Amino acid sequence: MPAAPPLRRRRPLAATLAALTAVALTAVGAVGSVASAPPAQAGPPGDRPGVNLFQWTWDAIARECTDVLGPAGYGWVQTSPPNEHAVVGGQWWTSYQPVSYRIESKLGTRAEYAAMVSACRSAGVSVIADVVVNHMSGQTGGTGWAGTTFSTERYPGPAGGYGPQDFHDCRTNIASYQDRYQVQNCRLVGLQDLRTESEYVRQEIADYLDDLISLGVRGFRVDAAKHIPAADLEAIRARLSDRSVFVVHEVIGAGGEPIQPSEYLGSGDSHEFGYARHLKGRFQANELASLRTLSSQPWLLPSDRAGVFVDNHDTERNGETLSHRSGSDYRIANVFQLAYPYGWPTVYSGYAFSDHDAGAPSEANGAVRDAVCGQGTWTCAHRWNETAHMVGFRNAVAGTGVTDWWDDGGSRIAFGRGSAGYVAINAGSSPLQRTFQTSLPAGAYCDVISGARSGGSCSGTTVTVDGSGRATFTVPAEGAVAVHVRQRPTGGGTPTTSPTPTPTTGPTASPAQVSFGVQATTTWGQDLVVVGDHPALGGWDPARAVALSSATYPVWRGAVALPAGTTVEYKYVRRQGGSVVWESGANRTVRVPASGTLALADTWRL
């Protein structure tokens, strides 16, 4: 039976990272002693936000680094595990069932991986590999993706491979997470647990990691690190040819359990799952005001050792955190993550799914298709204004603290980052208009959520700060406004790429017509547009929205050709000059008919 993906306890990628960053074991004469290795790098390469392109092929990542990630300011990209894996079906979790350490998988070949690393580095983006070193496949035998033959507890490796002596004696599944021995010696959902205290096993793993380093990889996320003793990971890192590589551990901390993320800080950083859980609770309860003191909470890891995220590939499936299915809460939670100075953030970008086990879109032979934003099920969440443009915000305000905090006691907050940036987040159901006190220099700024700088003007809303640091603007319902010193109407930085938000799902068929119609009163000089998550609707960029005709005023109407049978999200926006006002409420949705024209009759939401 194939091992099912772990449920709540599962630690998919991060555990292997722990094995990379630790205390060195050195021999003094005939007696072994423990000496300190060089301290783990604080923060991933460049200390800029990164992105986890889950189950993206190497060729697709290479193009994304060049076209999107580099220009947007992302500092690094995390790849899915590059090792050869079991061939079971199209499930995503086969990537976490190694059968050898060959760099060849359903995501691409060794040559393609090396070319991707080179392309990303040329674009200023470092590569972090998700590595699986706690275990091997749970399969009883067969042939791996690259043709490697394996059998129960016998796998080839960089040197001699693994035999039964290289796995822990406990051959049963973990029954209690309160028992440290079981967690670190027994099997996780049937996966064969490596004897990482063995010098031979440690060297096999180190050789695999060194191979990735030789291809230009600059960091590792250690999957299932919780299931490997911290000392073992420290010893493995001590064997690496380059111990300056960045390491982060996937250690899913839970109250009352004996193994906690802080144990692994001697060999690298750890992911802070409590942060993501906390964000979900606060955003869904409209209690954003309580986030003011988030960074001082004693249950969190130290900020400079905490890898944070709004979601990852496990938590989006088990409901532990927000996900792209959470609508506006997810979008503005990403804004908060990138604006608030706690931890080093990862933006997660995967694909839509209905089946927990479903893998990414694949070819007939099982190879994953190259991700194409706006097609298929790829969410491309890293391209949204709330992520891509906020990466530029994060980079612009680096090194500053929180200033000028404001909240309404509930769902609306605003704060500055020194004199470099200011953000306002509104989780409420109606727009927020007020005068905010900032520490920004006087002048005009481009709101990076509604647009960016385009030529000599803002493609979205312009926010003007007076000589006293005050700025009056409207924050859309369930939306945000963010400005920083590198996004001014003229000068001050390079505009970031416009986003392609959650793509439509479903079949790619011949287009059908949707006639958008909304009843709305306007004043002279105003017009109405419709914008949504499909490229034909501007990809949530008001500057590329579809203009509506006022010929039947007060009903504004316009027809758009969209793929038949798909579901799209959209909203109406008022535009006047360079300013935009979004209607309130959650995103609207419409199912595109199989043929013909669907006429909508909406009413503007105040």
C-alpha positions in Angstrom: 0.0 0.0 0.0 1.4 3.5 -0.8 2.0 5.6 2.2 -0.7 8.2 2.5 0.3 11.8 3.0 0.6 12.7 6.7 -2.4 14.3 8.2 -2.2 16.9 11.0 1.2 15.7 12.3 2.9 15.6 8.9 5.9 17.7 8.2 6.4 17.5 4.5 9.4 19.5 3.5 11.1 21.3 6.3 12.5 18.4 8.3 15.4 17.8 6.0 16.6 21.4 6.4 17.5 20.7 10.0 20.1 18.3 8.9 22.1 21.0 7.3 22.8 23.7 9.8 24.3 22.5 13.0 27.0 21.8 15.5 30.0 20.0 14.1 31.2 16.7 15.5 34.9 16.7 15.6 37.4 14.1 16.9 40.0 15.2 19.4 42.7 12.4 19.6 40.9 9.1 20.2 38.0 10.8 22.0 35.0 12.3 20.0 33.8 15.7 21.2 31.3 18.2 20.0 32.5 21.6 18.7 30.4 24.5 17.4 30.0 24.8 13.7 29.9 28.3 12.2 26.5 29.9 13.2 23.7 29.3 10.8 23.0 32.1 8.5 20.3 34.4 10.0 17.6 34.5 7.3 17.6 33.1 3.9 19.9 34.4 1.1 19.8 38.1 0.9 17.2 38.5 3.7 14.5 39.2 1.1 11.2 37.4 1.0 11.1 34.1 -0.9 8.5 32.0 -2.7 7.7 28.3 -2.5 6.7 27.2 -6.0 5.2 23.9 -5.0 5.4 21.2 -7.7 6.6 23.6 -10.4 8.9 22.1 -13.0 12.5 23.2 -13.2 11.9 24.8 -16.6 8.9 26.7 -15.4 10.8 28.0 -12.3 13.7 29.1 -14.5 11.3 31.3 -16.6 9.5 32.6 -13.5 12.8 33.7 -12.0 13.7 35.6 -15.1 10.3 37.1 -15.9 8.7 37.6 -12.5 10.6 36.7 -9.3 13.8 38.7 -10.0 12.0 41.9 -11.2 9.5 41.7 -8.3 12.4 41.5 -5.8 12.0 38.0 -4.5 15.3 36.9 -3.0 15.0 33.1 -3.3 12.8 30.3 -4.5 12.1 27.0 -2.8 11.8 24.0 -5.1 10.0 20.8 -4.4 12.3 17.8 -3.7 14.6 17.1 -6.7 15.4 13.5 -5.8 14.2 10.4 -7.6 11.0 9.2 -6.1 8.6 6.2 -6.1 6.2 5.9 -9.0 2.8 5.3 -7.4 0.4 7.6 -9.3 -0.1 11.3 -9.8 -0.2 12.1 -6.1 1.8 15.1 -4.9 3.3 13.2 -2.0 5.2 10.8 -4.2 7.9 13.6 -4.2 8.4 12.8 -0.5 9.1 9.1 -1.1 12.7 8.9 -2.1 14.1 5.8 -3.8 17.5 7.3 -4.6 19.3 10.6 -4.4 19.6 10.9 -8.1 18.5 14.4 -9.3 15.8 13.3 -11.6 12.0 13.4 -10.9 8.6 14.1 -12.4 9.6 17.8 -12.2 12.6 17.5 -14.5 16.1 16.2 -15.1 19.4 17.0 -13.5 20.4 19.1 -16.4 17.2 21.1 -16.2 17.6 21.6 -12.5 21.2 22.9 -13.0 20.0 25.2 -15.8 17.2 26.5 -13.5 19.6 27.3 -10.7 21.8 29.2 -13.1 18.9 31.1 -14.6 17.6 32.1 -11.2 21.0 33.2 -9.9 21.4 35.3 -13.0 18.0 37.0 -12.1 19.2 37.6 -8.5 17.2 34.8 -7.1 18.8 32.1 -4.9 17.5 28.5 -4.9 16.6 26.6 -1.8 15.9 22.8 -2.2 13.3 21.0 -0.2 15.2 17.9 0.9 13.8 14.6 2.3 16.4 12.9 4.5 14.4 11.4 7.3 13.2 8.4 5.4 13.0 6.5 2.2 9.9 5.3 0.3 7.2 3.3 2.1 6.8 1.1 -1.0 7.7 -2.6 -0.8 9.7 -2.5 -4.0 9.7 -1.5 -7.6 11.3 0.9 -10.0 11.7 4.6 -9.3 11.1 7.5 -11.6 14.6 7.5 -13.1 14.6 3.7 -13.5 16.3 2.8 -10.2 15.4 -0.6 -8.9 14.7 -0.9 -5.1 13.2 -3.3 -2.6 12.1 -3.2 1.0 14.9 -1.4 2.9 17.3 -1.7 0.0 18.1 1.5 -1.9 21.1 2.6 -3.9 22.9 5.7 -2.7 25.9 8.0 -3.5 28.3 5.4 -2.1 27.0 2.0 -1.3 23.3 2.7 -0.8 21.1 1.6 2.1 20.4 -1.9 3.5 18.2 -3.1 6.4 21.0 -2.2 8.9 20.6 1.5 7.9 17.0 1.8 9.1 15.7 2.0 12.7 14.6 -1.2 14.4 11.1 0.1 15.0 9.1 -1.1 12.0 5.7 0.1 13.2 4.1 3.5 12.6 4.2 6.2 15.2 1.4 5.7 17.6 2.0 8.6 20.1 3.5 12.0 19.5 4.0 12.3 23.2 6.7 9.7 23.0 10.0 11.1 21.7 11.4 7.7 20.9 8.5 6.8 18.6 8.5 10.1 16.8 12.2 9.8 16.0 12.7 6.1 15.5 9.4 4.6 14.3 7.8 5.0 10.9 5.8 8.1 9.8 2.8 6.8 7.8 4.7 3.7 6.7 7.9 5.5 5.5 11.1 3.6 6.2 12.9 5.6 8.9 16.7 6.1 8.3 19.1 5.4 11.2 20.5 9.0 11.1 22.7 8.3 14.2 24.8 6.1 11.9 28.0 7.6 10.6 27.5 5.8 7.3 23.9 7.2 6.9 25.0 10.6 7.8 27.7 10.6 5.1 25.2 9.3 2.4 22.9 12.2 3.2 25.8 14.7 3.3 26.9 13.5 -0.1 23.4 14.1 -1.5 23.3 17.6 -0.1 26.8 18.3 -1.4 25.7 17.2 -4.8 23.0 19.9 -4.7 25.4 22.5 -3.5 27.7 21.6 -6.5 24.7 22.6 -8.7 24.5 26.0 -7.1 21.8 25.4 -4.4 22.2 27.9 -1.6 19.9 26.5 1.0 17.8 23.6 2.2 14.4 23.1 3.7 14.6 19.9 5.8 11.5 18.0 5.5 10.2 16.1 8.6 13.0 17.5 10.7 11.0 16.8 13.8 11.5 13.1 13.2 15.3 13.4 13.2 17.2 14.1 16.4 18.7 17.6 16.4 22.1 16.3 17.1 22.0 14.1 14.0 21.2 17.0 11.8 24.0 19.0 13.3 26.4 16.2 12.6 25.2 15.9 9.0 25.7 19.6 8.4 29.2 19.4 9.9 30.1 17.1 7.0 29.0 19.5 4.2 31.5 21.0 1.9 30.0 24.4 2.4 28.5 25.0 5.8 27.5 28.6 4.9 24.4 27.3 3.1 21.1 28.3 4.7 19.0 25.7 6.4 15.4 25.8 7.8 13.7 22.9 9.5 10.2 21.8 9.2 9.3 21.2 12.9 5.6 21.3 13.5 5.4 22.3 17.1 2.3 21.4 19.2 1.5 22.2 22.8 2.4 19.4 25.2 4.6 17.5 22.8 8.2 16.8 23.8 9.8 17.9 20.5 9.7 21.6 19.8 11.1 23.9 17.0 13.5 25.6 19.3 15.6 22.4 19.7 16.8 22.8 16.1 18.1 26.3 16.2 21.7 25.0 16.7 21.6 23.7 13.1 19.4 26.3 11.3 16.2 28.2 11.6 12.8 26.6 12.0 9.4 27.2 10.5 6.9 28.8 13.0 3.7 27.0 12.4 2.1 28.8 15.3 2.3 32.1 13.5 0.3 30.8 10.5 -2.3 29.3 12.8 -2.6 32.5 14.8 -3.1 34.6 11.6 -6.0 32.3 10.5 -7.7 32.8 13.9 -7.3 36.5 14.0 -8.4 37.2 10.4 -11.4 34.9 10.5 -12.5 36.4 13.8 -11.9 40.0 12.6 -9.5 40.5 15.5 -6.7 42.2 13.6 -6.2 44.8 16.3 -4.7 42.1 18.5 -1.8 41.6 16.0 -0.1 44.8 17.3 1.8 42.8 19.9 2.3 39.6 17.8 6.1 39.8 17.7 6.4 39.9 21.5 4.4 36.8 22.1 6.5 34.3 24.2 5.3 31.3 22.3 6.9 32.4 19.1 10.4 31.6 18.0 12.9 34.6 18.0 12.1 36.7 14.9 15.4 36.2 13.2 15.2 32.4 13.5 11.5 32.0 12.4 10.4 31.1 8.9 6.9 32.3 8.5 4.1 31.7 6.0 0.4 32.1 5.6 0.1 28.5 4.4 2.1 25.7 2.9 1.3 22.6 0.9 0.3 20.6 4.0 -1.7 23.2 5.8 -3.7 24.2 2.8 -4.9 20.6 2.7 -5.6 20.0 6.3 -7.3 23.3 7.0 -4.8 24.3 9.7 -4.3 27.7 8.1 -5.8 30.1 5.6 -5.4 29.1 1.9 -6.2 30.5 -1.5 -9.7 29.2 -0.9 -10.1 31.7 2.0 -10.8 34.6 -0.4 -9.9 38.1 0.8 -8.7 36.9 4.2 -5.9 35.0 2.5 -4.9 38.0 0.3 -4.8 40.5 3.1 -3.1 38.1 5.5 -0.3 37.9 2.9 -0.2 41.7 3.0 0.2 41.6 6.8 2.9 38.9 6.6 5.0 41.0 4.2 4.4 44.3 6.0 4.9 43.3 9.7 8.5 42.8 10.9 8.4 39.3 12.4 10.2 36.4 10.9 11.4 35.9 7.3 8.4 35.3 5.1 7.7 32.7 2.4 4.9 33.3 -0.1 3.3 30.0 -1.1 2.1 29.3 -4.6 0.7 26.0 -5.7 -2.3 24.8 -7.6 -6.1 24.4 -6.9 -7.4 20.9 -6.1 -10.5 19.1 -5.0 -8.9 15.8 -4.0 -6.4 15.9 -1.0 -4.0 13.6 -2.8 -4.3 15.2 -6.2 -1.0 16.1 -7.9 -0.2 19.0 -10.1 -1.5 18.9 -13.8 0.5 16.2 -15.5 1.2 14.6 -18.9 0.1 11.1 -19.7 3.5 9.7 -18.6 3.1 11.3 -15.1 5.6 14.2 -15.7 4.2 17.4 -14.3 3.3 20.1 -16.9 5.0 23.4 -16.9 3.0 25.9 -14.9 1.4 28.6 -17.0 -0.3 31.3 -15.0 -3.9 32.0 -16.1 -4.2 28.4 -17.4 -5.2 25.2 -15.7 -5.3 25.1 -11.9 -2.1 27.0 -11.0 -2.9 29.7 -8.4 0.1 31.8 -9.1 -0.5 33.5 -5.8 3.1 34.9 -5.9 2.1 37.2 -8.7 -0.8 38.9 -7.0 -0.4 42.6 -6.0 -0.9 41.5 -2.4 2.3 39.4 -2.7 4.5 40.5 -5.6 4.0 44.2 -5.0 4.3 43.7 -1.2 7.7 42.0 -1.7 8.9 45.4 -3.0 7.4 47.0 0.1 9.2 44.5 2.4 12.5 45.2 0.7 12.0 49.0 0.9 11.3 49.0 4.6 13.9 46.5 5.6 15.5 47.3 9.0 12.7 49.5 10.3 10.3 48.9 13.1 6.6 49.4 13.5 5.5 53.1 13.9 2.2 55.0 14.0 0.0 52.0 14.8 -3.7 52.6 14.5 -6.6 50.2 14.9 -10.4 50.4 15.5 -10.3 47.7 18.2 -11.3 45.0 15.7 -11.0 44.4 12.0 -9.1 47.4 10.8 -5.5 48.3 11.4 -2.8 50.5 10.0 0.9 51.0 10.8 4.1 52.4 9.4 7.6 51.0 8.9 9.6 54.0 10.1 9.7 56.7 7.4 9.9 54.1 4.6 6.4 52.7 4.3 2.8 52.6 5.5 0.1 50.0 5.2 -3.6 49.9 6.1 -5.6 46.7 6.2 -9.4 46.5 6.3 -11.0 43.1 7.0 -14.3 44.8 7.5 -17.3 44.6 5.1 -17.4 48.3 4.3 -14.7 50.7 3.0 -12.7 52.7 5.5 -12.0 56.4 4.8 -10.0 58.4 7.3 -6.9 60.5 7.8 -3.9 58.4 8.8 -0.9 59.7 10.6 2.3 58.5 9.0 6.0 59.2 9.3 6.5 59.3 5.6 8.1 62.3 3.9 5.6 64.7 2.2 4.7 63.9 -1.4 2.7 61.5 -3.6 2.9 57.7 -3.4 1.6 54.9 -5.4 -0.6 52.4 -3.6 1.0 49.1 -4.6 -2.1 47.0 -3.9 -4.3 48.7 -6.5 -1.4 49.1 -8.9 2.1 50.4 -9.1 4.1 53.0 -10.8 3.7 53.2 -14.6 5.8 55.7 -16.4 5.3 59.0 -14.6 2.0 58.1 -12.8 0.4 55.5 -10.6 -1.5 52.7 -12.3 -3.6 52.5 -9.1 -4.5 54.9 -6.4 -2.3 57.9 -5.6 -1.9 58.6 -1.9 -0.7 62.1 -0.9 1.1 62.8 2.3 1.2 66.3 3.7 4.0 68.1 5.5 2.9 66.7 8.8 2.8 63.2 7.6 -1.0 62.9 7.3 -2.6 61.1 4.5 -6.3 60.8 3.7 -7.4 57.8 1.6 -10.0 55.0 1.4 -9.2 51.4 2.2 -11.5 49.1 0.3 -13.6 46.6 2.2 -11.7 43.4 2.7 -8.7 45.1 1.1 -5.6 47.0 1.8 -3.6 50.1 0.8 0.3 50.1 1.0 2.8 52.7 0.1 6.5 53.0 0.3 9.3 55.3 -0.6 10.4 53.3 -3.7 7.0 53.6 -5.4 6.4 57.3 -6.2 4.6 58.6 -9.3 8.0 59.7 -10.6 11.3 58.2 -9.8 12.1 56.0 -6.7 12.3 52.5 -8.0 11.2 50.2 -10.7 7.6 49.2 -11.1 6.9 45.5 -10.3 5.0 43.2 -12.6 1.2 43.2 -12.4 -0.2 40.1 -10.8 -2.1 37.2 -12.2 -4.3 36.1 -9.3 -6.0 32.8 -8.8 -6.7 31.4 -12.2 -9.9 29.9 -13.3 -10.3 26.2 -12.9 -12.1 23.7 -15.0 -11.9 22.7 -18.7 -10.3 24.9 -21.3 -13.0 25.2 -23.8 -14.2 27.6 -26.5 -15.0 31.1 -25.0 -18.5 32.1 -24.1 -19.8 35.6 -23.5 -20.5 37.1 -20.1 -22.3 40.5 -20.2 -21.4 42.3 -17.0 -24.1 44.7 -15.9 -24.1 46.8 -12.7 -26.5 49.5 -11.6 -24.5 52.4 -10.1 -24.8 56.1 -10.0 -21.7 58.2 -10.7 -20.6 61.8 -10.9 -19.1 63.7 -13.8 -15.7 62.3 -14.8 -16.2 58.9 -13.2 -16.5 55.6 -15.1 -17.0 52.0 -14.1 -14.9 49.0 -14.9 -15.0 45.3 -14.0 -11.8 43.5 -12.9 -11.3 39.9 -11.9 -9.0 36.9 -11.5 -8.8 36.0 -15.2 -6.4 37.8 -17.6 -9.4 38.8 -19.8 -10.6 40.7 -16.7 -7.2 42.4 -16.0 -5.9 39.9 -13.5 -7.1 42.1 -10.6 -5.2 45.1 -12.0 -7.6 48.1 -12.3 -5.3 49.6 -14.9 -6.1 46.6 -17.2 -9.8 46.2 -16.2 -12.6 46.0 -18.7 -14.3 49.4 -19.2 -18.1 49.4 -19.0 -20.4 51.5 -21.2 -22.9 54.0 -19.7 -25.2 53.8 -22.7 -28.0 52.4 -20.5 -27.1 54.5 -17.4 -27.6 53.9 -14.5 -26.8 50.4 -15.6 -23.2 50.1 -16.9 -22.5 47.1 -19.2 -19.8 45.4 -21.1 -19.3 41.9 -22.6 -16.2 39.7 -22.1 -15.3 36.4 -23.7 -14.2 33.9 -21.1 -13.4 30.1 -21.2 -16.7 28.2 -21.2 -17.4 26.2 -18.1 -15.0 28.0 -15.8 -15.7 30.0 -12.6 -14.3 33.5 -12.3 -14.1 36.0 -9.5 -14.7 39.7 -10.1 -15.5 43.1 -8.7 -16.7 46.5 -10.0 -14.4 49.5 -9.6 -15.1 53.2 -9.9 -12.3 55.1 -11.7 -11.7 58.9 -11.9 -8.3 60.1 -13.1 -5.6 58.2 -11.3 -7.9 57.1 -8.4 -9.9 54.0 -8.0 -12.6 52.9 -5.5 -13.5 49.3 -5.2 -17.0 48.2 -4.3 -17.3 46.6 -0.9 -17.9 43.0 0.1 -16.4 39.7 -0.9 -15.4 38.9 -4.5 -18.3 38.1 -6.7 -18.2 34.8 -8.7 -19.8 33.7 -11.9 -19.9 30.4 -13.7 -19.3 31.0 -17.4 -21.9 29.2 -19.5 -21.1 26.4 -21.9 -22.2 28.5 -24.8 -24.1 31.7 -25.7 -24.2 34.8 -23.5 -24.9 35.2 -19.8 -26.2 38.6 -18.8 -25.6 39.7 -15.2 -27.7 42.3 -13.3 -25.6 43.4 -10.3 -26.0 46.4 -8.0 -23.0 48.4 -6.8 -22.2 47.6 -3.2 -21.4 50.6 -1.0 
